[in-house]
């Protein structure tokens, strides 16, 4: 398998950009506005990954990974969630991350699958990160007859780190604020987008990938998104409370981060213990395992590739 390395990432920018330009990009219309998508499925792809990214993220952030997948003859479809990236924002204040109900994310995901995955392949599985993992779990809980072969989840948001407040208190405050008409306002402690120095970041131990991420968001204002609204917080806490209540019918593989301060990693093993086909492997990294230092990132992607090959059809083409 081909793996990208941080030491040569700058030198490979031209090739990465050329691959990005070769991908099919566009928008689909949904009840939640225009949703940006990207699709690149080679004629004889090994399989296709539906990349479901996390909060504040965009397909643009994953250019390196998309290039890497292309070099490995792996198809990919990805998109920007409603309210972030190049998709329509849901509030006049573009800095507030908001959603009314978590099922809105699922409804957009269903449209992406219907319009950008199924017409092109039947040999596909999920690759999801953080909030994307929670969205995929929600989808799978409501879609037992999915055609997806499996789901690889990177640091999935199965429980949110609400420190210094306990989860029950954060949920109570968010619910109270929503009932008082504050659902579309920043939750307590949340603020507009801020570019933090690498030394203060909670996302990755890779300075090269972190600086690329910050440079992208600092120069492309449309991608910037700040903290969450009371409405998003209540919807997300209500969703994660349901994480262990349903059995998922397809195989799942989870990469968990030992030093994760964004989500509660203990929830990954609790979820896996209730599933018949779920495996968890823990890595000594921070939350963004797909953007970590090379040794960790390559190990995570190897887990993903091996899982994908074990659950997808063996014949080439689809």
C-alpha positions in Angstrom: 0.0 0.0 0.0 1.1 3.6 -0.6 1.3 5.8 2.4 1.9 9.6 2.5 4.7 10.9 4.7 4.8 14.2 6.5 8.4 14.8 5.5 7.5 14.8 1.8 4.1 16.4 2.2 5.2 19.8 1.0 7.0 18.4 -2.0 3.9 16.4 -3.0 1.5 19.4 -2.9 1.5 19.7 -6.7 0.5 16.0 -7.1 -2.1 16.3 -4.3 -3.7 19.4 -5.9 -3.7 17.7 -9.4 -5.6 14.8 -7.9 -8.0 17.1 -6.2 -8.7 18.9 -9.4 -9.4 15.5 -11.1 -12.2 14.6 -8.7 -15.8 15.2 -9.5 -17.3 17.9 -7.3 -20.6 19.6 -7.0 -23.7 20.2 -4.8 -26.9 18.4 -4.1 -30.0 20.2 -3.0 -31.5 19.2 0.4 -34.0 20.7 2.9 -31.0 22.0 4.7 -29.5 23.8 1.8 -26.8 23.0 -0.8 -24.5 20.2 0.2 -21.0 20.1 -1.3 -19.8 16.6 -2.4 -16.7 15.1 -4.0 -16.6 11.7 -5.8 -13.6 9.8 -7.3 -14.3 6.2 -8.1 -11.8 4.5 -10.5 -13.3 2.1 -13.1 -11.7 -0.9 -11.4 -11.5 0.3 -7.8 -10.7 -2.2 -5.1 -13.7 -0.8 -3.2 -15.1 2.6 -2.3 -14.9 4.5 1.0 -17.7 6.9 2.0 -15.7 9.4 4.0 -17.9 11.1 6.7 -15.9 13.8 8.4 -16.1 15.4 11.7 -17.4 18.7 13.1 -15.9 21.9 11.5 -14.3 19.7 8.9 -14.5 19.8 5.1 -13.5 17.6 2.2 -10.8 20.2 1.5 -9.1 19.2 4.8 -8.6 15.6 3.5 -6.8 16.4 0.3 -3.8 14.3 1.4 -5.9 11.3 2.3 -7.9 11.5 -1.0 -4.7 11.5 -3.0 -3.4 8.6 -1.0 -6.6 6.6 -1.6 -6.4 7.4 -5.3 -2.8 6.0 -5.4 -4.1 2.8 -3.8 -6.9 2.5 -6.4 -9.6 3.0 -3.7 -12.7 4.9 -4.6 -14.0 7.7 -2.4 -17.1 9.8 -1.9 -17.2 12.5 0.7 -19.1 15.7 1.5 -19.4 18.6 3.8 -22.1 18.4 6.5 -24.9 21.0 6.6 -23.7 24.0 8.5 -20.0 23.7 7.7 -17.4 23.6 5.1 -18.6 24.6 1.6 -22.2 23.4 2.3 -24.9 25.9 3.2 -24.7 27.4 6.7 -27.9 27.0 8.8 -27.6 30.3 10.7 -26.9 34.0 9.8 -23.9 33.8 12.1 -21.7 31.5 10.1 -19.4 31.0 13.1 -22.0 29.0 15.2 -22.1 25.3 14.7 -25.8 24.4 14.8 -28.3 21.7 14.1 -31.9 21.3 15.2 -32.0 17.5 15.3 -29.2 15.0 14.9 -31.4 13.2 12.3 -30.8 16.1 9.9 -27.2 14.8 9.5 -28.5 11.3 8.8 -31.0 12.6 6.2 -28.2 14.3 4.3 -26.1 11.2 4.6 -28.9 9.2 3.1 -29.1 11.5 0.1 -25.4 11.3 -0.5 -25.6 7.5 -0.4 -28.6 7.5 -2.8 -27.2 10.0 -5.3 -23.4 9.7 -5.1 -22.6 6.2 -4.0 -25.2 3.6 -5.1 -25.4 4.8 -8.7 -21.7 4.1 -9.1 -20.9 1.1 -6.9 -22.3 -1.6 -4.6 -18.9 -2.5 -3.1 -18.5 0.2 -0.5 -18.1 0.9 3.2 -17.9 3.8 5.6 -14.7 5.6 6.8 -15.9 8.1 9.4 -14.1 10.4 11.9 -15.4 11.8 15.2 -18.9 13.4 14.7 -19.0 11.5 11.4 -18.8 8.3 13.5 -21.8 9.3 15.5 -23.7 10.1 12.3 -22.8 6.7 10.8 -23.9 4.9 13.9 -27.2 6.7 13.8 -27.6 5.8 10.2 -26.8 2.1 10.8 -29.2 2.0 13.7 -32.0 3.2 11.5 -31.0 1.3 8.4 -30.5 -2.4 9.2 -30.7 -3.3 5.5 -27.9 -1.0 4.4 -25.7 -2.1 1.5 -22.6 -0.9 3.2 -20.1 -3.8 3.8 -18.8 -2.3 7.1 -17.8 0.8 8.9 -14.3 2.0 10.0 -14.6 4.6 12.7 -11.7 6.9 13.7 -12.2 8.4 17.2 -16.0 8.2 16.9 -18.0 10.7 18.9 -19.8 8.1 21.1 -19.5 10.3 24.2 -18.5 13.9 24.4 -15.9 15.3 26.8 -18.0 18.0 28.6 -15.3 18.7 31.3 -15.3 20.5 33.6 -19.1 19.7 33.8 -20.6 16.3 34.0 -22.6 15.1 31.0 -25.9 15.2 32.8 -25.4 18.8 33.8 -24.3 19.9 30.3 -27.4 18.3 28.8 -29.6 19.9 31.4 -28.2 23.4 30.8 -28.4 22.9 27.0 -32.0 21.8 27.2 -32.9 24.7 29.5 -31.3 27.2 27.1 -33.2 25.7 24.2 -36.5 26.0 26.0 -35.6 29.7 26.7 -35.2 30.3 23.0 -31.4 30.3 23.0 -30.9 27.2 20.9 -29.2 29.1 18.1 -26.8 30.9 20.4 -23.2 29.9 21.4 -23.3 27.4 24.2 -21.4 28.3 27.4 -17.7 28.6 26.8 -18.0 28.5 23.0 -16.7 31.2 20.7 -15.9 32.1 17.1 -13.1 30.3 15.2 -9.6 30.8 16.6 -6.3 29.6 15.2 -4.4 28.0 18.0 -0.6 27.5 18.0 0.6 23.9 17.6 1.8 23.8 21.2 -1.7 24.4 22.4 -3.6 22.1 20.1 -5.6 19.1 21.2 -5.9 17.5 17.7 -2.6 16.0 16.6 1.0 15.4 17.4 2.0 16.1 13.8 3.2 19.7 13.4 3.3 19.5 9.6 -0.3 18.3 9.1 -1.5 20.7 11.9 0.1 23.7 10.2 -1.4 22.7 6.8 -4.8 22.5 8.4 -4.5 25.9 10.1 -3.1 27.5 7.0 -6.0 26.2 4.9 -8.6 27.6 7.4 -6.8 30.9 8.0 -6.6 31.6 4.3 -10.0 30.3 3.3 -12.5 32.1 5.5 -15.5 30.2 4.2 -14.3 27.1 6.0 -14.0 28.7 9.4 -16.5 27.5 12.0 -16.4 28.3 15.7 -18.0 26.6 18.7 -21.4 24.9 19.0 -24.8 26.3 19.8 -27.0 25.1 22.7 -29.2 23.4 20.1 -26.2 21.4 18.6 -25.0 20.5 22.1 -28.4 19.2 23.3 -28.9 17.3 20.0 -25.5 15.7 20.2 -25.8 14.8 23.9 -29.2 13.2 23.2 -27.7 11.3 20.3 -24.7 10.0 22.2 -27.0 8.8 25.0 -28.4 6.3 22.5 -25.1 4.9 21.4 -25.3 1.6 23.2 -29.1 1.0 22.7 -29.1 -0.6 19.3 -27.3 -3.6 17.7 -25.5 -2.8 14.4 -25.9 -5.5 11.7 -22.6 -4.9 9.8 -19.0 -5.3 10.9 -17.3 -2.3 12.6 -13.7 -1.5 13.3 -12.8 1.3 15.6 -9.5 3.3 16.0 -9.4 4.9 19.4 -7.0 7.6 20.6 -5.4 7.2 23.9 -4.8 10.9 24.5 -8.2 12.1 23.1 -9.6 15.2 25.0 -12.4 15.9 22.5 -14.4 12.7 22.9 -14.5 10.1 25.7 -12.5 7.1 24.4 -13.9 4.8 27.1 -17.2 4.8 25.2 -15.6 3.0 22.3 -14.9 -0.2 24.3 -18.4 0.0 25.9 -20.0 0.2 22.5 -17.9 -2.6 21.1 -18.8 -4.9 24.1 -22.5 -4.7 23.1 -21.9 -5.5 19.4 -21.4 -8.9 17.8 -19.0 -7.6 15.1 -16.9 -4.8 16.5 -13.2 -4.5 17.1 -11.3 -1.7 18.9 -7.7 -0.8 18.7 -6.1 2.0 20.7 -3.3 4.2 19.5 -1.0 6.6 21.5 -2.2 9.7 19.6 -4.6 12.6 19.9 -8.1 13.0 18.5 -7.3 13.3 14.8 -5.8 9.9 14.1 -6.0 10.4 10.3 -3.8 13.5 10.7 -1.4 12.2 13.3 2.4 11.6 13.0 3.3 9.1 10.3 3.8 6.1 12.5 0.4 6.4 14.1 -1.4 7.5 11.0 0.0 4.6 8.9 -1.0 2.1 11.5 -4.5 3.4 11.6 -4.8 3.4 7.8 -3.4 -0.2 7.8 -6.2 -1.2 10.2 -8.7 0.5 7.9 -7.3 -1.1 4.7 -7.2 -4.6 6.2 -10.7 -4.2 7.6 -12.0 -3.0 4.2 -10.4 -5.9 2.4 -11.9 -8.4 4.8 -15.5 -7.1 4.3 -15.7 -6.1 0.7 -16.0 -8.1 -2.5 -12.8 -9.5 -3.8 -13.4 -9.0 -7.5 -12.1 -5.8 -9.1 -14.5 -3.4 -10.5 -18.1 -2.7 -9.3 
